[in-house]
Amino acid sequence: MRTLRFIGTTLLMVVLCLNFTACGDDDDDDTPTSEKLVGQWILVYEEGYEKNPAYPEYDEEWSRVPEGECYDYGHLTFRADGTFTEYELDNSVIGNGKWTLSNGLLSLRYGSDTDVYDLKVTELTSTKLVLECYEEKSDGDKEYSKMTYQRK
């Protein structure tokens, strides 16, 4: 009888120990942060589509390593002061502006332009940045782009 009680108690302790060690921190936050974003990012892959219901013969899809010129956004440099510069693949400047990052949404405002371009940050690590943008226009046109960057 003592042996059964000892085995039962031992099994209970093992189960409790496994239960506590198997539980990780449930408060992990994968939200992209401004600190991770600051730096130079090189466009290494882009994919997306443009669909025009009125003229389907002009629909386009792409999935490629950028060559010559980028389709939507080029290389990007984000500074801690909230400014950014976008570059073509040959490193000529496309534009400058201000950026903000909130709840996984990167907002870009070029120069004195009042338009804000919102990009969803789908992945941000110390070496990789993935941005997505989707736009549906009033005429029914749809545009989607996904850009993958590597930290320089």
Secondary structure, DSSP 4 states (H G I P E B T S, - for coil): -HHHHHHHHHHHHHHHHHHHHH---TT------HHHH-EEEEEEEEEEEEE-TT-GGG-EEEEE---SS-SS--EEEE-TTSEEEEE-TTS-EEEEEEEEEETTEEEEEETT----EEEEEEEE-SSEEEEEEEEE-TTS-EEEEEEEEEE-
